[in-house]
Amino acid sequence: MMKKIYYVLIVVLFFVITGCTSNSGDNKVRIENKLNKNIVCVLGYNYPDLNLAFINKQIIVGDMGRFQVPKGQTRIIDTIGLCDKEVWDKTIKHNMLMLFTFDAEKLKTADKLEDALLERYYFSYVQLTKTNGLITID
């Protein structure tokens, strides 16, 4: 009996230590911008569909405060709590989260989203738990 309790405590402790939550106690994905420019970050949930049709440029440009990560700053960009395994499993297709990173200045004037796209990143739940939900762009 004592051995079972000890085992359960070890498992719970493991999940607490390796969970995706940050020190602030939230369970959201954060972006740290180490580039020498302001970026705009948008999460994509439809992997392997790399099409940007789900993103509306006018909405992003109109609400830059929600999507922009200024140079040298860290921001939460996840509004649903993807670092919670249950939320992840309900939201992410094929167990792969996509992050589309755009140059904020180019995005304002670009005709197409692709013209301002800097990089696409892909993350599994395990990868996010290893960084406590922090994604560094550099």
C-alpha positions as CSV (number, residue, x, y, z in Angstrom):
1,M,0.0,0.0,0.0
2,M,2.7,2.5,0.9
3,K,4.6,1.5,-2.2
4,K,1.6,2.4,-4.3
5,I,1.2,5.8,-2.6
6,Y,4.9,6.5,-3.2
7,Y,4.6,5.6,-6.8
8,V,1.5,7.9,-7.3
9,L,3.3,10.8,-5.6
10,I,6.4,10.3,-7.9
11,V,4.1,10.3,-11.0
12,V,2.2,13.4,-9.8
13,L,5.5,15.2,-9.0
14,F,6.9,14.3,-12.4
15,F,3.9,16.0,-14.2
16,V,4.1,19.0,-12.0
17,I,7.8,19.5,-12.7
18,T,7.6,18.8,-16.4
19,G,4.3,20.4,-17.1
20,C,4.0,23.1,-19.7
21,T,3.0,25.7,-17.2
22,S,5.2,28.7,-16.5
23,N,6.3,30.0,-13.2
24,S,3.4,32.4,-13.2
25,G,1.0,29.4,-12.9
26,D,-0.7,29.9,-16.3
27,N,-0.9,27.1,-18.9
28,K,-0.4,29.2,-22.0
29,V,2.2,29.3,-24.8
30,R,4.5,32.3,-24.6
31,I,6.7,33.7,-27.3
32,E,10.1,35.3,-26.5
33,N,11.3,37.6,-29.3
34,K,15.1,37.8,-29.6
35,L,15.1,39.1,-33.1
36,N,16.1,42.7,-33.8
37,K,12.6,43.5,-35.1
38,N,9.0,43.3,-34.0
39,I,7.2,40.2,-35.0
40,V,3.6,39.0,-35.3
41,C,2.8,35.5,-34.2
42,V,-0.2,33.4,-35.1
43,L,-0.9,29.8,-34.0
44,G,-2.1,27.3,-36.5
45,Y,-3.9,24.1,-35.5
46,N,-4.5,22.4,-38.8
47,Y,-1.2,20.6,-39.5
48,P,-0.3,19.4,-42.1
49,D,-2.3,22.1,-43.9
50,L,0.2,25.0,-44.3
51,N,-2.3,27.2,-46.1
52,L,-2.7,30.7,-44.6
53,A,-6.3,30.9,-45.5
54,F,-7.4,30.7,-41.9
55,I,-5.6,34.0,-41.1
56,N,-7.3,37.3,-42.0
57,K,-4.6,40.0,-42.6
58,Q,-7.0,42.9,-41.8
59,I,-7.9,41.4,-38.4
60,I,-4.2,40.9,-37.5
61,V,-3.2,44.4,-38.6
62,G,-6.2,45.9,-36.9
63,D,-5.4,44.2,-33.6
64,M,-1.6,44.2,-33.6
65,G,-1.5,44.4,-29.8
66,R,-2.9,40.9,-29.6
67,F,-0.6,39.3,-32.1
68,Q,2.6,41.4,-32.0
69,V,5.6,40.5,-29.9
70,P,8.0,43.5,-29.8
71,K,11.7,42.9,-30.0
72,G,13.2,41.9,-26.7
73,Q,9.9,41.0,-25.1
74,T,8.0,37.9,-24.1
75,R,4.2,37.7,-24.7
76,I,1.5,35.2,-24.2
77,I,-0.1,34.4,-27.6
78,D,-2.2,31.4,-26.6
79,T,-5.7,32.3,-25.5
80,I,-7.0,28.8,-24.8
81,G,-4.3,27.2,-22.6
82,L,-2.6,24.8,-24.9
83,C,-0.2,23.7,-22.2
84,D,-3.1,21.7,-20.7
85,K,-3.0,18.3,-22.2
86,E,-6.8,18.0,-22.4
87,V,-7.0,21.3,-24.3
88,W,-4.1,20.3,-26.5
89,D,-5.8,17.0,-27.4
90,K,-9.1,18.7,-28.3
91,T,-7.6,21.5,-30.3
92,I,-4.4,20.3,-32.1
93,K,-4.8,18.1,-35.2
94,H,-2.1,15.4,-35.8
95,N,-0.5,16.4,-32.5
96,M,1.5,19.3,-34.1
97,L,1.1,23.0,-33.3
98,M,2.2,25.4,-35.9
99,L,3.5,28.9,-35.3
100,F,3.5,31.4,-38.1
101,T,5.9,34.3,-37.5
102,F,5.6,37.5,-39.6
103,D,7.7,40.7,-39.8
104,A,5.3,43.2,-38.2
105,E,6.4,46.2,-40.4
106,K,6.2,44.2,-43.7
107,L,2.8,42.8,-42.7
108,K,1.3,46.3,-42.6
109,T,2.2,46.9,-46.3
110,A,2.3,43.4,-47.8
111,D,-0.2,42.4,-50.4
112,K,-0.1,38.8,-49.3
113,L,0.6,37.3,-45.9
114,E,3.3,35.1,-47.5
115,D,5.3,38.3,-48.3
116,A,5.7,39.1,-44.6
117,L,6.2,35.5,-43.4
118,L,9.5,35.0,-41.6
119,E,9.2,31.4,-40.5
120,R,6.9,28.5,-39.7
121,Y,7.6,26.5,-36.6
122,Y,6.2,23.1,-35.5
123,F,5.8,21.9,-32.0
124,S,4.6,18.7,-30.3
125,Y,3.1,18.8,-26.8
126,V,6.3,17.1,-25.5
127,Q,8.5,19.8,-27.0
128,L,6.4,22.5,-25.3
129,T,6.6,20.8,-22.0
130,K,10.4,20.7,-22.2
131,T,10.4,24.5,-22.4
132,N,7.6,25.2,-20.0
133,G,5.5,26.6,-22.9
134,L,8.1,29.1,-23.9
135,I,9.0,29.4,-27.6
136,T,12.1,31.5,-28.3
137,I,12.4,33.2,-31.7
138,D,15.9,34.2,-32.6
